[in-house]
Amino acid sequence: MITQNSETRGVLRAVAEAGDPGLQPPGVSLGWLIRQDVLEPEPPAPVALEERELAVLRLLADGWGTSEIAVELCYSERTVKNVIHSVLTRLRLRNRTQAVAFALRHGVL
């Protein structure tokens, strides 16, 4: 249970009145939330990508197309598409852009 001091009451009031467009949140809210670890992101989960997946993602990040990647890595275009599909499916991502962003965010690129 949260003990209600003046900072906590200010934050609770701001949350309760969030629908009021004229409301200015108390100045201590941001600092209080950070101290409570509310705004700190969780560290990213470790990501295990194969070397060929990393190679394809690196080239995607540089703006290369499927056929260009295939020539560069000596793969068929179908293999490149399969590698990309495998990454998207395993990591539950929607598209190539998300895959590159995910890899960058997790420090593997």
Summary of the structure (lengths in Angstrom):
residues: 109
radius of gyration: 22.4
end to end distance: 41.7
largest distance: 64.8
contacts: 247
relative contact order: 0.12
helix: 57%
strand: 0%
